[in-house]
């Protein structure tokens, strides 16, 4: 399945969040992926970090 980020978001994600794409959220730095890497970053949440099993609660759509 190919997921596509709406092209209208690219300017915001590419310029509002400057390099190195780290946002200070008060207690740590959150590293936000580059626009080109965002889908792969989000897909990483679909699998359990330790067991690598697919999360059943994450819908395929």
FENLIN-V769004 format. One record per run of one state. SS is the DSSP state (2 for helix, 1 for strand, 0 for the rest). FROM is the first residue (numbers start at 0). LEN is the number of residues. If there is no record, write none. Layout:
BEGIN
ss=[SS SS]
from=[FROM FROM]
len=[LEN LEN]
END
This chain:
BEGIN
ss=[0 2 0 1 0 1 0 2 1 0 1 0]
from=[0 6 16 21 24 28 31 34 46 47 53 54]
len=[6 10 5 3 4 3 3 12 1 6 1 7]
END
